[in-house]
Amino acid sequence: MLARHHAWIAAMWERACPPEAYAGLAKLYLGHPDFRANFEKSGTGLTDRLTPAMKAYAARLAA
């Protein structure tokens, strides 16, 4: 799932999404109320599960 999300982000940005940018996006998702509200429509607690997974995925990409 995260590989697809990462690829989708890169496609939306029309450029590569380096690991540090992907981790930063996770931080934005977690901290911005509009992103949080949007993700919470999909399931309770989704933001709190998705963002650590994104950060871990970014760390694996950077390794």
CHARMM-style PDB file with segment names, atoms N, HN, CA, C and O in Angstrom:
ATOM      1  N   MET     1       0.818  -1.193   0.000  1.00  0.00      PROA
ATOM      2  CA  MET     1       0.000   0.000   0.000  1.00  0.00      PROA
ATOM      3  C   MET     1       0.868   1.267   0.000  1.00  0.00      PROA
ATOM      4  O   MET     1       0.590   2.216  -0.732  1.00  0.00      PROA
ATOM      5  N   LEU     2       1.907   1.271   0.816  1.00  0.00      PROA
ATOM      6  HN  LEU     2       2.133   0.500   1.411  1.00  0.00      PROA
ATOM      7  CA  LEU     2       2.739   2.477   0.901  1.00  0.00      PROA
ATOM      8  C   LEU     2       3.527   2.707  -0.381  1.00  0.00      PROA
ATOM      9  O   LEU     2       3.734   3.854  -0.778  1.00  0.00      PROA
ATOM     10  N   ALA     3       3.963   1.651  -1.026  1.00  0.00      PROA
ATOM     11  HN  ALA     3       3.795   0.720  -0.704  1.00  0.00      PROA
ATOM     12  CA  ALA     3       4.672   1.823  -2.303  1.00  0.00      PROA
ATOM     13  C   ALA     3       3.746   2.480  -3.324  1.00  0.00      PROA
ATOM     14  O   ALA     3       4.166   3.365  -4.070  1.00  0.00      PROA
ATOM     15  N   ARG     4       2.501   2.050  -3.355  1.00  0.00      PROA
ATOM     16  HN  ARG     4       2.160   1.331  -2.750  1.00  0.00      PROA
ATOM     17  CA  ARG     4       1.529   2.661  -4.283  1.00  0.00      PROA
ATOM     18  C   ARG     4       1.261   4.108  -3.909  1.00  0.00      PROA
ATOM     19  O   ARG     4       1.177   4.965  -4.789  1.00  0.00      PROA
ATOM     20  N   HSD     5       1.125   4.397  -2.624  1.00  0.00      PROA
ATOM     21  HN  HSD     5       1.194   3.701  -1.909  1.00  0.00      PROA
ATOM     22  CA  HSD     5       0.871   5.764  -2.181  1.00  0.00      PROA
ATOM     23  C   HSD     5       2.069   6.648  -2.529  1.00  0.00      PROA
ATOM     24  O   HSD     5       1.903   7.761  -3.027  1.00  0.00      PROA
ATOM     25  N   HSD     6       3.262   6.152  -2.267  1.00  0.00      PROA
ATOM     26  HN  HSD     6       3.397   5.247  -1.863  1.00  0.00      PROA
ATOM     27  CA  HSD     6       4.482   6.894  -2.583  1.00  0.00      PROA
ATOM     28  C   HSD     6       4.554   7.193  -4.082  1.00  0.00      PROA
ATOM     29  O   HSD     6       4.868   8.315  -4.479  1.00  0.00      PROA
ATOM     30  N   ALA     7       4.265   6.195  -4.905  1.00  0.00      PROA
ATOM     31  HN  ALA     7       4.010   5.284  -4.582  1.00  0.00      PROA
ATOM     32  CA  ALA     7       4.269   6.387  -6.367  1.00  0.00      PROA
ATOM     33  C   ALA     7       3.189   7.381  -6.785  1.00  0.00      PROA
ATOM     34  O   ALA     7       3.410   8.192  -7.685  1.00  0.00      PROA
ATOM     35  N   TRP     8       2.035   7.326  -6.146  1.00  0.00      PROA
ATOM     36  HN  TRP     8       1.856   6.668  -5.415  1.00  0.00      PROA
ATOM     37  CA  TRP     8       0.953   8.248  -6.467  1.00  0.00      PROA
ATOM     38  C   TRP     8       1.356   9.687  -6.128  1.00  0.00      PROA
ATOM     39  O   TRP     8       1.076  10.611  -6.891  1.00  0.00      PROA
ATOM     40  N   ILE     9       2.004   9.865  -4.995  1.00  0.00      PROA
ATOM     41  HN  ILE     9       2.232   9.114  -4.375  1.00  0.00      PROA
ATOM     42  CA  ILE     9       2.474  11.198  -4.606  1.00  0.00      PROA
ATOM     43  C   ILE     9       3.450  11.722  -5.657  1.00  0.00      PROA
ATOM     44  O   ILE     9       3.340  12.868  -6.092  1.00  0.00      PROA
ATOM     45  N   ALA    10       4.395  10.892  -6.061  1.00  0.00      PROA
ATOM     46  HN  ALA    10       4.485   9.961  -5.708  1.00  0.00      PROA
ATOM     47  CA  ALA    10       5.362  11.306  -7.087  1.00  0.00      PROA
ATOM     48  C   ALA    10       4.644  11.676  -8.386  1.00  0.00      PROA
ATOM     49  O   ALA    10       5.017  12.649  -9.042  1.00  0.00      PROA
ATOM     50  N   ALA    11       3.637  10.923  -8.754  1.00  0.00      PROA
ATOM     51  HN  ALA    11       3.334  10.133  -8.221  1.00  0.00      PROA
ATOM     52  CA  ALA    11       2.876  11.235  -9.975  1.00  0.00      PROA
ATOM     53  C   ALA    11       2.132  12.558  -9.825  1.00  0.00      PROA
ATOM     54  O   ALA    11       2.090  13.355 -10.762  1.00  0.00      PROA
ATOM     55  N   MET    12       1.550  12.793  -8.666  1.00  0.00      PROA
ATOM     56  HN  MET    12       1.583  12.146  -7.905  1.00  0.00      PROA
ATOM     57  CA  MET    12       0.833  14.048  -8.432  1.00  0.00      PROA
ATOM     58  C   MET    12       1.785  15.239  -8.463  1.00  0.00      PROA
ATOM     59  O   MET    12       1.434  16.308  -8.963  1.00  0.00      PROA
ATOM     60  N   TRP    13       2.978  15.052  -7.933  1.00  0.00      PROA
ATOM     61  HN  TRP    13       3.262  14.184  -7.527  1.00  0.00      PROA
ATOM     62  CA  TRP    13       3.980  16.117  -7.901  1.00  0.00      PROA
ATOM     63  C   TRP    13       4.692  16.270  -9.240  1.00  0.00      PROA
ATOM     64  O   TRP    13       5.372  17.265  -9.488  1.00  0.00      PROA
ATOM     65  N   GLU    14       4.521  15.262 -10.100  1.00  0.00      PROA
ATOM     66  HN  GLU    14       3.968  14.454  -9.898  1.00  0.00      PROA
ATOM     67  CA  GLU    14       5.197  15.223 -11.409  1.00  0.00      PROA
ATOM     68  C   GLU    14       6.717  15.280 -11.265  1.00  0.00      PROA
ATOM     69  O   GLU    14       7.413  15.880 -12.083  1.00  0.00      PROA
ATOM     70  N   ARG    15       7.208  14.650 -10.216  1.00  0.00      PROA
ATOM     71  HN  ARG    15       6.642  14.162  -9.550  1.00  0.00      PROA
ATOM     72  CA  ARG    15       8.650  14.523  -9.977  1.00  0.00      PROA
ATOM     73  C   ARG    15       8.855  13.466  -8.896  1.00  0.00      PROA
ATOM     74  O   ARG    15       7.906  13.007  -8.260  1.00  0.00      PROA
ATOM     75  N   ALA    16      10.102  13.098  -8.710  1.00  0.00      PROA
ATOM     76  HN  ALA    16      10.872  13.471  -9.227  1.00  0.00      PROA
ATOM     77  CA  ALA    16      10.410  12.101  -7.686  1.00  0.00      PROA
ATOM     78  C   ALA    16      10.010  12.607  -6.295  1.00  0.00      PROA
ATOM     79  O   ALA    16       9.983  13.809  -6.030  1.00  0.00      PROA
ATOM     80  N   CYS    17       9.710  11.670  -5.442  1.00  0.00      PROA
ATOM     81  HN  CYS    17       9.732  10.694  -5.657  1.00  0.00      PROA
ATOM     82  CA  CYS    17       9.384  11.989  -4.047  1.00  0.00      PROA
ATOM     83  C   CYS    17      10.455  11.355  -3.171  1.00  0.00      PROA
ATOM     84  O   CYS    17      10.335  10.188  -2.797  1.00  0.00      PROA
ATOM     85  N   PRO    18      11.504  12.107  -2.838  1.00  0.00      PROA
ATOM     86  CA  PRO    18      12.578  11.543  -2.025  1.00  0.00      PROA
ATOM     87  C   PRO    18      12.087  11.174  -0.625  1.00  0.00      PROA
ATOM     88  O   PRO    18      11.078  11.700  -0.156  1.00  0.00      PROA
ATOM     89  N   PRO    19      12.802  10.274   0.033  1.00  0.00      PROA
ATOM     90  CA  PRO    19      12.366   9.810   1.363  1.00  0.00      PROA
ATOM     91  C   PRO    19      12.104  10.935   2.352  1.00  0.00      PROA
ATOM     92  O   PRO    19      11.125  10.886   3.098  1.00  0.00      PROA
ATOM     93  N   GLU    20      12.965  11.950   2.369  1.00  0.00      PROA
ATOM     94  HN  GLU    20      13.760  11.990   1.764  1.00  0.00      PROA
ATOM     95  CA  GLU    20      12.765  13.032   3.341  1.00  0.00      PROA
ATOM     96  C   GLU    20      11.497  13.832   3.037  1.00  0.00      PROA
ATOM     97  O   GLU    20      10.850  14.337   3.955  1.00  0.00      PROA
ATOM     98  N   ALA    21      11.143  13.949   1.773  1.00  0.00      PROA
ATOM     99  HN  ALA    21      11.669  13.539   1.027  1.00  0.00      PROA
ATOM    100  CA  ALA    21       9.904  14.645   1.405  1.00  0.00      PROA
ATOM    101  C   ALA    21       8.687  13.811   1.802  1.00  0.00      PROA
ATOM    102  O   ALA    21       7.681  14.351   2.262  1.00  0.00      PROA
ATOM    103  N   TYR    22       8.784  12.496   1.622  1.00  0.00      PROA
ATOM    104  HN  TYR    22       9.601  12.058   1.249  1.00  0.00      PROA
ATOM    105  CA  TYR    22       7.676  11.619   1.989  1.00  0.00      PROA
ATOM    106  C   TYR    22       7.454  11.632   3.502  1.00  0.00      PROA
ATOM    107  O   TYR    22       6.315  11.655   3.969  1.00  0.00      PROA
ATOM    108  N   ALA    23       8.538  11.617   4.253  1.00  0.00      PROA
ATOM    109  HN  ALA    23       9.463  11.598   3.873  1.00  0.00      PROA
ATOM    110  CA  ALA    23       8.422  11.710   5.717  1.00  0.00      PROA
ATOM    111  C   ALA    23       7.852  13.068   6.119  1.00  0.00      PROA
ATOM    112  O   ALA    23       7.052  13.150   7.052  1.00  0.00      PROA
ATOM    113  N   GLY    24       8.250  14.121   5.432  1.00  0.00      PROA
ATOM    114  HN  GLY    24       8.899  14.053   4.674  1.00  0.00      PROA
ATOM    115  CA  GLY    24       7.700  15.449   5.710  1.00  0.00      PROA
ATOM    116  C   GLY    24       6.219  15.528   5.403  1.00  0.00      PROA
ATOM    117  O   GLY    24       5.464  16.198   6.108  1.00  0.00      PROA
ATOM    118  N   LEU    25       5.807  14.844   4.352  1.00  0.00      PROA
ATOM    119  HN  LEU    25       6.420  14.300   3.779  1.00  0.00      PROA
ATOM    120  CA  LEU    25       4.384  14.805   4.017  1.00  0.00      PROA
ATOM    121  C   LEU    25       3.600  14.103   5.122  1.00  0.00      PROA
ATOM    122  O   LEU    25       2.493  14.516   5.467  1.00  0.00      PROA
ATOM    123  N   ALA    26       4.176  13.055   5.665  1.00  0.00      PROA
ATOM    124  HN  ALA    26       5.076  12.720   5.384  1.00  0.00      PROA
ATOM    125  CA  ALA    26       3.529  12.365   6.792  1.00  0.00      PROA
ATOM    126  C   ALA    26       3.343  13.321   7.965  1.00  0.00      PROA
ATOM    127  O   ALA    26       2.293  13.327   8.608  1.00  0.00      PROA
ATOM    128  N   LYS    27       4.349  14.117   8.234  1.00  0.00      PROA
ATOM    129  HN  LYS    27       5.201  14.112   7.712  1.00  0.00      PROA
ATOM    130  CA  LYS    27       4.257  15.096   9.321  1.00  0.00      PROA
ATOM    131  C   LYS    27       3.151  16.117   9.028  1.00  0.00      PROA
ATOM    132  O   LYS    27       2.409  16.507   9.930  1.00  0.00      PROA
ATOM    133  N   LEU    28       3.045  16.539   7.790  1.00  0.00      PROA
ATOM    134  HN  LEU    28       3.648  16.222   7.057  1.00  0.00      PROA
ATOM    135  CA  LEU    28       1.987  17.466   7.393  1.00  0.00      PROA
ATOM    136  C   LEU    28       0.613  16.831   7.574  1.00  0.00      PROA
ATOM    137  O   LEU    28      -0.300  17.456   8.113  1.00  0.00      PROA
ATOM    138  N   TYR    29       0.471  15.587   7.122  1.00  0.00      PROA
ATOM    139  HN  TYR    29       1.214  15.079   6.684  1.00  0.00      PROA
ATOM    140  CA  TYR    29      -0.803  14.883   7.288  1.00  0.00      PROA
ATOM    141  C   TYR    29      -1.206  14.839   8.752  1.00  0.00      PROA
ATOM    142  O   TYR    29      -2.372  15.048   9.087  1.00  0.00      PROA
ATOM    143  N   LEU    30      -0.255  14.570   9.613  1.00  0.00      PROA
ATOM    144  HN  LEU    30       0.692  14.400   9.342  1.00  0.00      PROA
ATOM    145  CA  LEU    30      -0.538  14.427  11.040  1.00  0.00      PROA
ATOM    146  C   LEU    30      -0.893  15.758  11.693  1.00  0.00      PROA
ATOM    147  O   LEU    30      -1.763  15.818  12.561  1.00  0.00      PROA
ATOM    148  N   GLY    31      -0.221  16.820  11.273  1.00  0.00      PROA
ATOM    149  HN  GLY    31       0.486  16.772  10.567  1.00  0.00      PROA
ATOM    150  CA  GLY    31      -0.373  18.087  11.961  1.00  0.00      PROA
ATOM    151  C   GLY    31      -1.405  19.045  11.405  1.00  0.00      PROA
ATOM    152  O   GLY    31      -1.806  19.986  12.089  1.00  0.00      PROA
ATOM    153  N   HSD    32      -1.844  18.821  10.172  1.00  0.00      PROA
ATOM    154  HN  HSD    32      -1.518  18.057   9.616  1.00  0.00      PROA
ATOM    155  CA  HSD    32      -2.780  19.773   9.553  1.00  0.00      PROA
ATOM    156  C   HSD    32      -4.216  19.278   9.727  1.00  0.00      PROA
ATOM    157  O   HSD    32      -4.536  18.164   9.313  1.00  0.00      PROA
ATOM    158  N   PRO    33      -5.071  20.080  10.327  1.00  0.00      PROA
ATOM    159  CA  PRO    33      -6.433  19.619  10.613  1.00  0.00      PROA
ATOM    160  C   PRO    33      -7.239  19.243   9.369  1.00  0.00      PROA
ATOM    161  O   PRO    33      -8.094  18.361   9.442  1.00  0.00      PROA
ATOM    162  N   ASP    34      -6.991  19.883   8.247  1.00  0.00      PROA
ATOM    163  HN  ASP    34      -6.297  20.600   8.188  1.00  0.00      PROA
ATOM    164  CA  ASP    34      -7.742  19.541   7.030  1.00  0.00      PROA
ATOM    165  C   ASP    34      -7.369  18.149   6.522  1.00  0.00      PROA
ATOM    166  O   ASP    34      -8.241  17.371   6.136  1.00  0.00      PROA
ATOM    167  N   PHE    35      -6.074  17.837   6.525  1.00  0.00      PROA
ATOM    168  HN  PHE    35      -5.365  18.468   6.839  1.00  0.00      PROA
ATOM    169  CA  PHE    35      -5.658  16.493   6.108  1.00  0.00      PROA
ATOM    170  C   PHE    35      -6.209  15.454   7.069  1.00  0.00      PROA
ATOM    171  O   PHE    35      -6.739  14.425   6.652  1.00  0.00      PROA
ATOM    172  N   ARG    36      -6.077  15.735   8.362  1.00  0.00      PROA
ATOM    173  HN  ARG    36      -5.646  16.572   8.701  1.00  0.00      PROA
ATOM    174  CA  ARG    36      -6.564  14.785   9.368  1.00  0.00      PROA
ATOM    175  C   ARG    36      -8.061  14.533   9.182  1.00  0.00      PROA
ATOM    176  O   ARG    36      -8.496  13.382   9.203  1.00  0.00      PROA
ATOM    177  N   ALA    37      -8.840  15.572   9.003  1.00  0.00      PROA
ATOM    178  HN  ALA    37      -8.486  16.507   8.986  1.00  0.00      PROA
ATOM    179  CA  ALA    37     -10.289  15.410   8.822  1.00  0.00      PROA
ATOM    180  C   ALA    37     -10.593  14.586   7.582  1.00  0.00      PROA
ATOM    181  O   ALA    37     -11.493  13.747   7.596  1.00  0.00      PROA
ATOM    182  N   ASN    38      -9.852  14.820   6.519  1.00  0.00      PROA
ATOM    183  HN  ASN    38      -9.120  15.502   6.508  1.00  0.00      PROA
ATOM    184  CA  ASN    38     -10.080  14.071   5.284  1.00  0.00      PROA
ATOM    185  C   ASN    38      -9.772  12.589   5.480  1.00  0.00      PROA
ATOM    186  O   ASN    38     -10.553  11.736   5.057  1.00  0.00      PROA
ATOM    187  N   PHE    39      -8.646  12.273   6.114  1.00  0.00      PROA
ATOM    188  HN  PHE    39      -8.011  12.965   6.458  1.00  0.00      PROA
ATOM    189  CA  PHE    39      -8.291  10.875   6.339  1.00  0.00      PROA
ATOM    190  C   PHE    39      -9.244  10.199   7.309  1.00  0.00      PROA
ATOM    191  O   PHE    39      -9.546   9.015   7.161  1.00  0.00      PROA
ATOM    192  N   GLU    40      -9.713  10.928   8.283  1.00  0.00      PROA
ATOM    193  HN  GLU    40      -9.468  11.890   8.403  1.00  0.00      PROA
ATOM    194  CA  GLU    40     -10.604  10.323   9.267  1.00  0.00      PROA
ATOM    195  C   GLU    40     -11.961   9.977   8.675  1.00  0.00      PROA
ATOM    196  O   GLU    40     -12.706   9.201   9.273  1.00  0.00      PROA
ATOM    197  N   LYS    41     -12.301  10.528   7.523  1.00  0.00      PROA
ATOM    198  HN  LYS    41     -11.696  11.158   7.038  1.00  0.00      PROA
ATOM    199  CA  LYS    41     -13.529  10.119   6.826  1.00  0.00      PROA
ATOM    200  C   LYS    41     -13.435   8.655   6.401  1.00  0.00      PROA
ATOM    201  O   LYS    41     -14.447   7.960   6.317  1.00  0.00      PROA
ATOM    202  N   SER    42     -12.208   8.192   6.133  1.00  0.00      PROA
ATOM    203  HN  SER    42     -11.385   8.757   6.201  1.00  0.00      PROA
ATOM    204  CA  SER    42     -11.986   6.826   5.660  1.00  0.00      PROA
ATOM    205  C   SER    42     -11.971   5.806   6.794  1.00  0.00      PROA
ATOM    206  O   SER    42     -12.189   4.617   6.560  1.00  0.00      PROA
ATOM    207  N   GLY    43     -11.723   6.246   7.981  1.00  0.00      PROA
ATOM    208  HN  GLY    43     -11.546   7.212   8.171  1.00  0.00      PROA
ATOM    209  CA  GLY    43     -11.711   5.315   9.106  1.00  0.00      PROA
ATOM    210  C   GLY    43     -11.122   5.960  10.337  1.00  0.00      PROA
ATOM    211  O   GLY    43     -10.147   6.706  10.254  1.00  0.00      PROA
ATOM    212  N   THR    44     -11.696   5.681  11.442  1.00  0.00      PROA
ATOM    213  HN  THR    44     -12.489   5.075  11.510  1.00  0.00      PROA
ATOM    214  CA  THR    44     -11.239   6.242  12.693  1.00  0.00      PROA
ATOM    215  C   THR    44      -9.808   5.814  12.973  1.00  0.00      PROA
ATOM    216  O   THR    44      -9.486   4.626  12.958  1.00  0.00      PROA
ATOM    217  N   GLY    45      -8.964   6.785  13.226  1.00  0.00      PROA
ATOM    218  HN  GLY    45      -9.225   7.750  13.239  1.00  0.00      PROA
ATOM    219  CA  GLY    45      -7.583   6.502  13.554  1.00  0.00      PROA
ATOM    220  C   GLY    45      -6.669   6.298  12.362  1.00  0.00      PROA
ATOM    221  O   GLY    45      -5.491   5.983  12.533  1.00  0.00      PROA
ATOM    222  N   LEU    46      -7.188   6.472  11.164  1.00  0.00      PROA
ATOM    223  HN  LEU    46      -8.144   6.728  11.025  1.00  0.00      PROA
ATOM    224  CA  LEU    46      -6.364   6.238   9.979  1.00  0.00      PROA
ATOM    225  C   LEU    46      -5.126   7.125   9.968  1.00  0.00      PROA
ATOM    226  O   LEU    46      -4.037   6.652   9.647  1.00  0.00      PROA
ATOM    227  N   THR    47      -5.268   8.378  10.307  1.00  0.00      PROA
ATOM    228  HN  THR    47      -6.153   8.763  10.568  1.00  0.00      PROA
ATOM    229  CA  THR    47      -4.132   9.293  10.289  1.00  0.00      PROA
ATOM    230  C   THR    47      -3.042   8.818  11.240  1.00  0.00      PROA
ATOM    231  O   THR    47      -1.859   8.853  10.904  1.00  0.00      PROA
ATOM    232  N   ASP    48      -3.441   8.380  12.416  1.00  0.00      PROA
ATOM    233  HN  ASP    48      -4.403   8.352  12.689  1.00  0.00      PROA
ATOM    234  CA  ASP    48      -2.475   7.939  13.419  1.00  0.00      PROA
ATOM    235  C   ASP    48      -1.815   6.616  13.059  1.00  0.00      PROA
ATOM    236  O   ASP    48      -0.765   6.290  13.612  1.00  0.00      PROA
ATOM    237  N   ARG    49      -2.395   5.851  12.155  1.00  0.00      PROA
ATOM    238  HN  ARG    49      -3.248   6.116  11.705  1.00  0.00      PROA
ATOM    239  CA  ARG    49      -1.762   4.615  11.672  1.00  0.00      PROA
ATOM    240  C   ARG    49      -0.953   4.867  10.409  1.00  0.00      PROA
ATOM    241  O   ARG    49       0.124   4.298  10.231  1.00  0.00      PROA
ATOM    242  N   LEU    50      -1.468   5.713   9.540  1.00  0.00      PROA
ATOM    243  HN  LEU    50      -2.343   6.175   9.685  1.00  0.00      PROA
ATOM    244  CA  LEU    50      -0.816   5.956   8.258  1.00  0.00      PROA
ATOM    245  C   LEU    50       0.505   6.712   8.407  1.00  0.00      PROA
ATOM    246  O   LEU    50       1.503   6.335   7.794  1.00  0.00      PROA
ATOM    247  N   THR    51       0.518   7.754   9.201  1.00  0.00      PROA
ATOM    248  HN  THR    51      -0.293   8.060   9.699  1.00  0.00      PROA
ATOM    249  CA  THR    51       1.703   8.612   9.239  1.00  0.00      PROA
ATOM    250  C   THR    51       2.952   7.913   9.798  1.00  0.00      PROA
ATOM    251  O   THR    51       4.030   8.116   9.239  1.00  0.00      PROA
ATOM    252  N   PRO    52       2.875   7.105  10.861  1.00  0.00      PROA
ATOM    253  CA  PRO    52       4.080   6.386  11.281  1.00  0.00      PROA
ATOM    254  C   PRO    52       4.544   5.379  10.215  1.00  0.00      PROA
ATOM    255  O   PRO    52       5.741   5.163  10.029  1.00  0.00      PROA
ATOM    256  N   ALA    53       3.585   4.778   9.532  1.00  0.00      PROA
ATOM    257  HN  ALA    53       2.612   4.954   9.683  1.00  0.00      PROA
ATOM    258  CA  ALA    53       3.940   3.833   8.467  1.00  0.00      PROA
ATOM    259  C   ALA    53       4.654   4.560   7.328  1.00  0.00      PROA
ATOM    260  O   ALA    53       5.621   4.041   6.770  1.00  0.00      PROA
ATOM    261  N   MET    54       4.186   5.744   6.984  1.00  0.00      PROA
ATOM    262  HN  MET    54       3.400   6.165   7.437  1.00  0.00      PROA
ATOM    263  CA  MET    54       4.857   6.536   5.940  1.00  0.00      PROA
ATOM    264  C   MET    54       6.280   6.878   6.352  1.00  0.00      PROA
ATOM    265  O   MET    54       7.202   6.786   5.540  1.00  0.00      PROA
ATOM    266  N   LYS    55       6.466   7.272   7.606  1.00  0.00      PROA
ATOM    267  HN  LYS    55       5.717   7.347   8.265  1.00  0.00      PROA
ATOM    268  CA  LYS    55       7.806   7.607   8.099  1.00  0.00      PROA
ATOM    269  C   LYS    55       8.714   6.398   8.083  1.00  0.00      PROA
ATOM    270  O   LYS    55       9.885   6.513   7.721  1.00  0.00      PROA
ATOM    271  N   ALA    56       8.204   5.241   8.466  1.00  0.00      PROA
ATOM    272  HN  ALA    56       7.253   5.146   8.760  1.00  0.00      PROA
ATOM    273  CA  ALA    56       8.993   4.011   8.447  1.00  0.00      PROA
ATOM    274  C   ALA    56       9.350   3.632   7.014  1.00  0.00      PROA
ATOM    275  O   ALA    56      10.473   3.208   6.741  1.00  0.00      PROA
ATOM    276  N   TYR    57       8.403   3.783   6.108  1.00  0.00      PROA
ATOM    277  HN  TYR    57       7.491   4.127   6.330  1.00  0.00      PROA
ATOM    278  CA  TYR    57       8.656   3.491   4.687  1.00  0.00      PROA
ATOM    279  C   TYR    57       9.740   4.428   4.146  1.00  0.00      PROA
ATOM    280  O   TYR    57      10.641   3.996   3.427  1.00  0.00      PROA
ATOM    281  N   ALA    58       9.648   5.673   4.488  1.00  0.00      PROA
ATOM    282  HN  ALA    58       8.917   6.024   5.072  1.00  0.00      PROA
ATOM    283  CA  ALA    58      10.659   6.649   4.047  1.00  0.00      PROA
ATOM    284  C   ALA    58      12.035   6.278   4.601  1.00  0.00      PROA
ATOM    285  O   ALA    58      13.036   6.398   3.895  1.00  0.00      PROA
ATOM    286  N   ALA    59      12.092   5.836   5.833  1.00  0.00      PROA
ATOM    287  HN  ALA    59      11.279   5.738   6.406  1.00  0.00      PROA
ATOM    288  CA  ALA    59      13.367   5.439   6.429  1.00  0.00      PROA
ATOM    289  C   ALA    59      13.947   4.234   5.697  1.00  0.00      PROA
ATOM    290  O   ALA    59      15.159   4.162   5.494  1.00  0.00      PROA
ATOM    291  N   ARG    60      13.105   3.295   5.300  1.00  0.00      PROA
ATOM    292  HN  ARG    60      12.120   3.354   5.465  1.00  0.00      PROA
ATOM    293  CA  ARG    60      13.587   2.137   4.545  1.00  0.00      PROA
ATOM    294  C   ARG    60      14.097   2.549   3.175  1.00  0.00      PROA
ATOM    295  O   ARG    60      15.093   2.012   2.690  1.00  0.00      PROA
ATOM    296  N   LEU    61      13.416   3.503   2.552  1.00  0.00      PROA
ATOM    297  HN  LEU    61      12.607   3.940   2.947  1.00  0.00      PROA
ATOM    298  CA  LEU    61      13.883   4.011   1.246  1.00  0.00      PROA
ATOM    299  C   LEU    61      15.239   4.695   1.359  1.00  0.00      PROA
ATOM    300  O   LEU    61      16.074   4.592   0.461  1.00  0.00      PROA
ATOM    301  N   ALA    62      15.449   5.391   2.463  1.00  0.00      PROA
ATOM    302  HN  ALA    62      14.771   5.475   3.193  1.00  0.00      PROA
ATOM    303  CA  ALA    62      16.681   6.155   2.651  1.00  0.00      PROA
ATOM    304  C   ALA    62      17.871   5.262   2.999  1.00  0.00      PROA
ATOM    305  O   ALA    62      19.024   5.640   2.794  1.00  0.00      PROA
ATOM    306  N   ALA    63      17.580   4.084   3.522  1.00  0.00      PROA
ATOM    307  HN  ALA    63      16.643   3.777   3.688  1.00  0.00      PROA
ATOM    308  CA  ALA    63      18.664   3.174   3.973  1.00  0.00      PROA
ATOM    309  C   ALA    63      19.430   2.575   2.808  1.00  0.00      PROA
ATOM    310  OT1 ALA    63      20.361   1.798   3.015  1.00  0.00      PROA
TER     311      ALA     63
END
